[in-house]
């Protein structure tokens, strides 16, 4: 896989898309998830981790992404009244 955004694995992928804070936060969470998932797949492909460990890490990253999505939804609904 190839990333045009010079992936360095540290999760610091700040992008300014002109969106509000919740959108920017969700974009950041998705970027972190995708970078982390790529790292896990790479480690698995190179034989550094077994399938159970890879799935465990991916499950944790999915939980983090889900938490970020729920937080973004809560932020979106906070000023709608």
SVG drawing of the C-alpha trace seen along z (x, -y; Angstrom):
<svg xmlns="http://www.w3.org/2000/svg" viewBox="-33 -26 42 42">
<polyline fill="none" stroke="black" stroke-width="0.4" points="0.0,0.0 1.1,-3.5 0.3,-6.7 0.8,-10.0 0.7,-11.7 4.2,-10.6 3.0,-8.2 5.5,-8.2 3.4,-6.0 3.1,-8.6 -0.5,-9.5 0.2,-13.2 -1.7,-13.8 -3.2,-17.3 -5.2,-18.4 -7.0,-21.7 -10.1,-21.0 -12.1,-24.0 -14.5,-21.8 -15.6,-22.3 -13.9,-20.8 -15.9,-17.6 -15.2,-16.9 -11.5,-17.7 -11.4,-15.4 -13.1,-12.6 -10.8,-13.0 -7.8,-12.7 -9.3,-9.6 -9.8,-8.0 -6.3,-8.9 -4.9,-7.4 -7.0,-4.2 -5.9,-3.7 -2.2,-4.3 -2.4,-1.9 -4.2,0.7 -1.5,0.4 1.1,0.9 -0.6,4.0 -1.0,5.5 2.7,4.8 3.8,6.3 1.7,9.4 3.0,9.7 6.6,9.5 5.9,12.2 6.4,9.9 3.0,10.7 0.7,13.7 -2.9,13.5 -4.4,13.4 -2.1,10.5 -2.9,8.6 -6.7,9.1 -6.3,7.9 -4.6,4.7 -7.1,4.1 -9.9,4.6 -8.4,2.0 -8.0,-0.4 -11.6,0.2 -12.8,-0.6 -10.8,-3.8 -12.3,-4.8 -15.8,-4.0 -15.2,-6.1 -14.1,-9.0 -17.2,-8.7 -19.5,-8.7 -17.7,-11.7 -18.0,-13.5 -21.8,-12.7 -22.2,-14.1 -20.3,-17.2 -22.5,-17.6 -25.7,-17.4 -24.5,-19.8 -25.4,-23.0 -28.4,-21.9 -31.0,-23.1"/>
</svg>
